[in-house]
């Protein structure tokens, strides 16, 4: 088992590395509103796997800096990670959404 990522960039890279092409294109093709529905399911998995509620303060701090939200907790950090993933996938897939 890999150690959890310590930065937002590393978290996004880790997620991209485990997603298959079809899933990446599906996520990338969602509108921002549609993608927010993934916060409930994927967010829980991200919080668990990246230990956001279990001491990964470095990743939470990285998400705080990126988002400008100084009071961000593990749940908020998972949302920041998902949104950064969505943006990254949209750039990678480069389709006219």
N, C-alpha and C positions, 0 to 999 in steps of 0.2 A: 504494500500500500504506500502510495506517495504521500509525502508530507503536504499539508494544505498550502496553497499559494499564499504569498505574503503581500502581493501588490495587486491592484485592480488589473493591470496589464497581464500579469501572470495568470490571474483567474480566468480572464477572457481567453487567453491562449490555451489554457487547459481545457476549457469547455469546447473550443473550436476543434481541438485535437481529438475529442471523443465523439463528436457529432458526425454522422454520415452526411454525404452530399445532399440527399433528399431532405433530411431534417433541416440542414442549413438553409436550403432554398425555401422550405416551408416557413421557417421562422423569418427569414429575410423578406418574404412576400407579404407578411402580415402588416397591417397598419399599426400605428402606435397604440391605438385604442384596443385593437385585437390582441396585440402582443401582451398587453397588461394582464390579460386573462391567465397568462402563464405564471404570474407572480405567485399564485396560490399553490401550484403544483411544483414547478421547477424551483421556485424560491425555497420551498421546504427542503428539497434535495440539496440545493446549494448551501443552505445554512448548516445542514448536517455534514455533508462531505467536506466543506471548507472550514468547519468548526467555528462558525460565526457566533454561535451562542455558547461556545465552549473554550474560549480563551484565545482566539486568533485576533488579538488586538491590532496587530500590524496590518492585516487586510482591512479591518474596519477603519483604521486611521487613513489608509490609502484611499478608501471610498469616501471618507469625510473630506479629504483634501480635494479630490476630484469634483465632488458634488457641491462643496462649499457649505455643507450642513454639519456643523460642529457637534450636534447632538445625535448623530446617526447611531443606531444600534444594529444588532445583527440582522434583523428583519429589513431595516432600511438599506443596509449594505447589500443584501441579496438583491434588492430591487435595483440598486445602482449597477450591480454586476450584470443583471439581466438586460438592463437598458444599454449598457456598454456593449454587451454581446450582440444585441439587436443592431446597433449602429455598425459594429464591425462586420457583421454578416451582410448587411445591406451594401457596404463598400466592397466586400469580397465578391459578392454575386453580381454586382453592377448591372442590375436590370432597371429599366425605367418603371418604377412602381407608381 
